[in-house]
Amino acid sequence: MSVKSSAKQIVRRLLPEGITETLRDVRYQVKTIRLAGLDFRLETPNRRVLEDSILPAFAADPRYRRVLFVGCRWYTKIYAAIFRRSEYWTIEIDPAQAKFGAQNRHIADSYLNLSRHVEPGAFDLIILNGVFGWGIDSPAETEIALYETLRALNPGGVAVFGYNDTEDNHPSFLDVPSQAIAMLEPFHFAPLGGSHYVTLDDPGRHTFEFFRKPIEARPVDDQPG
Ligand SMILES: C[S@@+](CC[C@H](N)C(=O)[O-])C[C@H]1O[C@@H](n2cnc3c(N)ncnc32)[C@H](O)[C@@H]1O
């Protein structure tokens, strides 16, 4: 353990829980404002939908504690701060982008190999934004990625697919029916009013789709009556 992390632990033990939480929040805000001030965020309509609506809603919901974000770039580095209360993981095929992934919870490999790294049901939320049509392209690869998603989601877990609905970059599942997608159910994402959202005024026609892995057996206390 480094001197820095043991000093942090001592301070945490000395301070009451509430103050530690407040300090953490202040640190987060300072970090976010500074980064926003330096324009470290991508300023596009779809990025606003993702960053102002989708990510904060899931981050605030305790049902989505274990999160996987796929594909890391400089502008996705701040997502670890949005999910600071979650167990936030990232995966990225390009090792050079690892520095923009989650600290200590980054997988440097293809998403197509996810099952080499995690147990079935490992995540409550998986976000693939800008990956279908931007690296995972062919119908065969897309189907593998979708089956990896099905396997890695906990029953009741949600998958968010963000993609460009354009000639060049649209995902293959818009052309070729996917058996894996048929095993998921549409998830109503209340902040955007449904399970399918096309970003307004977005040149890339960026679209978000929300799916849920069905819960086969509902827990006893969830039964009607
Ligand atoms: C257009 S960028 C999108 C980045 C980010 N996900 C976002 O929200 O904008 C596509 C990223 O996906 C990564 N990628 C492409 N194929 C991948 C794969 N099979 N597994 C993991 N990452 C992949 C690329 O290296 C790149 O960083």
The ligand as a Gaussian input file, in Angstrom:
#p B3LYP/6-31G(d) Opt

LIG

0 1
 C      -16.146000       5.849000     -31.543000
 S      -15.235000       5.350000     -30.134000
 C      -16.482000       5.417000     -28.863000
 C      -15.887000       5.634000     -27.494000
 C      -16.895000       5.661000     -26.348000
 N      -17.452000       4.358000     -26.107000
 C      -17.972000       6.690000     -26.509000
 O      -18.951000       6.675000     -25.773000
 O      -17.845000       7.592000     -27.346000
 C      -15.087000       3.601000     -30.369000
 C      -14.208000       2.943000     -29.322000
 O      -14.503000       1.563000     -29.250000
 C      -13.281000       0.842000     -29.200000
 N      -13.522000      -0.511000     -29.706000
 C      -13.721000      -0.877000     -30.995000
 N      -13.896000      -2.211000     -31.077000
 C      -13.824000      -2.694000     -29.810000
 C      -13.912000      -3.987000     -29.257000
 N      -14.104000      -5.075000     -30.012000
 N      -13.767000      -4.131000     -27.916000
 C      -13.571000      -3.048000     -27.122000
 N      -13.453000      -1.797000     -27.603000
 C      -13.584000      -1.614000     -28.930000
 C      -12.358000       1.670000     -30.054000
 O      -10.990000       1.351000     -29.821000
 C      -12.741000       3.085000     -29.643000
 O      -12.028000       3.524000     -28.516000

